[in-house]
Amino acid sequence: MQATHEVFNQPEPLVDYNLFDTNHGLRDALKFNAPQLATAELSALGASLGSAEMQTHARLANTHTPQLHSHDRFGRRVDQVEFHPSYHVLMDAATRAGLHGTPWGSPHPNPLPKGEGTNSPVLLPLPPGEGRGEGSPHVERAAGFMLFTELEPSILCPISMTYAVTPALRSNAAIHADWAPRLTSRAYDPALKLFSEKTGVTMGMGMTEKQGGSDVRANTTQAVPDGSDAWGPRFRLTGHKWFFSAPMCDAFLVLAQAPAGLSCFFIPRVLPGNSLNAIRIQRLKDKLGNKANASSEVEFDSATAWLVGEEGRGVPQILEMGTMTRLDCALGTSGLMRQALSIALNHCAQREAFGRPLIDQPLMRNVLADLALESEAATALSIRLARAFDHNTDAHEQAMARLLTPVAKFWICKRGSHFAQEAMECLGGNGYVEEGGEGIMARIYREMPLNSIWEGAGNIMALDLLRALRKADAAAALAQELAPAKGAHPALDRLAAALPTRVEEMATEMEARRLAQDVALAVQAALLYQSAPAAVFEAFCDSRLGGDWGQAFGTLGADVDFDALITRAMPR
Ligand SMILES: Cc1cc2nc3c(=O)[nH]c(=O)nc-3n(C[C@H](O)[C@H](O)[C@H](O)COP(=O)(O)OP(=O)(O)OC[C@H]3O[C@@H](n4cnc5c(N)ncnc54)[C@H](O)[C@@H]3O)c2cc1C
C-alpha cells in the first residue's frame, strides 16, 4: 500500500520527563511548608513516574481491569481478585516510595525483609547525609502522593487507605502493635496469607451500605459479641457493604451495629489460625473511571471482627481514618490537575493552528494561564493542609487540620471536573480519544468526579465545615492564617475582613458551600502570596477575588502576566 499522506503537526507525547523537577508550584509549596525537606528522593520519584515504562504500566493496569474469582473451578468459594501484572508493578512502586505509611513508621526503608516480586526502580537510595525531611513526613509523603497521582490515581485507593488507617487503628493497641510494622513496611506483598507471614500489608474501609453512605447511622450490619482475646472484644458481623474498594486488602475498618450502637471494627481477611474470614465478594463495580482499582460489594457471613475504640462511638472512630483519606482526595485532585495542565501545555506548544503554535494564540494563552493558576492554588492548599498533620500538637495547626480538611476536599475536588474538561479541550479531538499517550487525558477526566463523591460528597464536606466552626475558635484561627498576606491585595483584604464575622455568625446550611468556597479562596490567596511569584498571586486575586474574571476558564483580564504564568507551568 502506498502512503497517502505525511503525518505532521501532531505533537510528541509528554514522556521521559521529571514530574517533580518541572513542577515549580509544588516545589515552592514545599519550600514554604517544609523548608528543611531534602527533595532528592522526590526528584528520583518524579523521574521514575514520568518514564515511558511507568506510563505503559499505568495504561495496562487500566486497560486490563481487575477480575473477580468468587469460586474456584470445583465450586469452592475463593473470593479473590486477579490483577494485571502492571497493577502489581504500580502498587510495588507506590509502596516502595512509602506513600502508604512512611509518616507513621521507621525513617529507614524496608524494616522487614523485601517482598517477592519487588523489582520496581522507583525508590533510589538517598545520597549520603540526605535525611528525610525532619518534622515533615506528611508533607513529603503528600508531595509523593501528588506525583504518583499524575501517573495513575486508581491504585492509590488502597495505598491511601493504608496510610489513613493508623490514627484510628491506634485505639486498639494490641492490633496496632501487631500490624503497624507491616503497615509501614516498604515491601509490597499481595499474597492472601496470615499477616504475620507477610512482609507488608494493606488496609481498606467499609462504611457505605445500600440504604445510606453519607448517613452511616442507617447501617444495618449487625455485630454480635463473641468473647474476647489478645486483640480485645471479639464480635461476629453479619450484613453487607455496598461499596468496598480494594477488597484484596489484608484487613479493613468497618462500621456495624453493636449492642451499644454503631461501632468500628477491625476485620482481617485471614484469621489468626490461618482460615479465611467470611467476607464474600459479591461482584465488582462497573465504574465510570478508576478502572485499575477493584471496587466491590461484599457480604459478611458471621465474619470475625475486633472492636476498635469505644463501643457505640464508631462514627468518630472511623472518621479519624476518613480525615486522612479526605486529605488524599485534595492531593489526588491537585495531582490530576497538574498532569492535565502539563499535557495541555505540551500539546499546545507543538500544535499549530492558523499559522502559529496554539500556545502563542492569545485566547489559548488565557485558557492555559487560567488553568495554571487553578492548578498552583490547588497544590498550595493541599500541601499546606498536609503540613497541619505534621504539627498536630500545635493548637493553630490542629485548628487548620479541622477547618481546612473539609474546605480543601470540597473546593479542590469541585474544581477538578471543570478543570479536566477545559484541559481536554486544549487538545481538541485528540483529548477525547482513549488511545495512546493523549489518552491519559480521558482517564483523568473520568477520574475527576470520584474524589468529589467518595469520602464525603461536596454537601457533606460543606456541612462538616459548619460543624468544625462550632468547635474550634475558628474565626481567630482563620484570621491568624490570613494575617501574613494583610495589605498585599485589596480584594484579599476585603474577603479576609469579612470572613471572621461570617464564621462567627455561623452560616446556615443553605450558605455552607459558599462559605467553604470563600475560605478556600482566601487561604489559597494568602498561601500564594507567601510562596509563589507576584504574577501568580496578583492574577489569582484579580480573577478569583477581585471579580476581573468570567464564568469559564480563559477569562482572565488582559493585563495578567501571561508569559510568567505559562513559562512557570511548562512541564519541559
Ligand atoms: C468508586 C467508589 C469507591 C468507593 N469505595 C468505598 C469504600 O471503599 N468504602 C466505603 O465505605 N465507601 C466507598 N464508596 C462510597 C462513597 O463513600 C459514597 O458513595 C459516598 O459517601 C456517598 O454516599 P451515598 O452513595 O450513599 O450517597 P448519599 O448518601 O445518598 O448522598 C447522595 C447525595 O446527597 C448529598 N447529601 C447527603 N446528605 C445530605 C444533607 N444532609 N444535605 C445535603 N445534601 C446531602 C450528598 O452530598 C450526595 O451528593 C465508594 C464510592 C465509589 C463511587
The ligand as an ORCA input file, in Angstrom:
! r2SCAN-3c Opt
* xyz 0 1
  C     -15.629      4.042     43.190
  C     -16.147      4.182     44.590
  C     -15.491      3.527     45.600
  C     -15.955      3.605     46.914
  N     -15.294      2.935     47.891
  C     -15.796      2.952     49.151
  C     -15.178      2.185     50.184
  O     -14.165      1.539     49.987
  N     -15.732      2.199     51.406
  C     -16.862      2.911     51.683
  O     -17.328      2.884     52.809
  N     -17.470      3.637     50.723
  C     -16.954      3.694     49.468
  N     -17.581      4.429     48.491
  C     -18.850      5.064     48.791
  C     -18.823      6.572     48.895
  O     -18.066      6.978     50.004
  C     -20.299      7.020     48.969
  O     -20.872      6.747     47.713
  C     -20.434      8.471     49.335
  O     -20.009      8.686     50.649
  C     -21.889      8.953     49.183
  O     -22.787      8.077     49.810
  P     -24.054      7.516     49.011
  O     -23.565      6.936     47.725
  O     -24.817      6.619     49.892
  O     -24.919      8.782     48.641
  P     -25.963      9.546     49.575
  O     -25.532      9.477     50.985
  O     -27.307      9.069     49.249
  O     -25.780     11.043     49.055
  C     -26.301     11.468     47.792
  C     -26.100     12.970     47.674
  O     -26.810     13.614     48.711
  C     -25.977     14.546     49.376
  N     -26.411     14.646     50.768
  C     -26.445     13.665     51.704
  N     -26.864     14.163     52.864
  C     -27.127     15.477     52.680
  C     -27.610     16.537     53.516
  N     -27.882     16.337     54.803
  N     -27.753     17.759     52.964
  C     -27.470     17.986     51.679
  N     -27.021     17.041     50.857
  C     -26.849     15.793     51.342
  C     -24.574     14.015     49.208
  O     -23.631     15.072     49.285
  C     -24.651     13.412     47.819
  O     -24.377     14.420     46.871
  C     -17.101      4.379     47.188
  C     -17.747      5.070     46.159
  C     -17.282      4.980     44.882
  C     -18.006      5.725     43.786
*
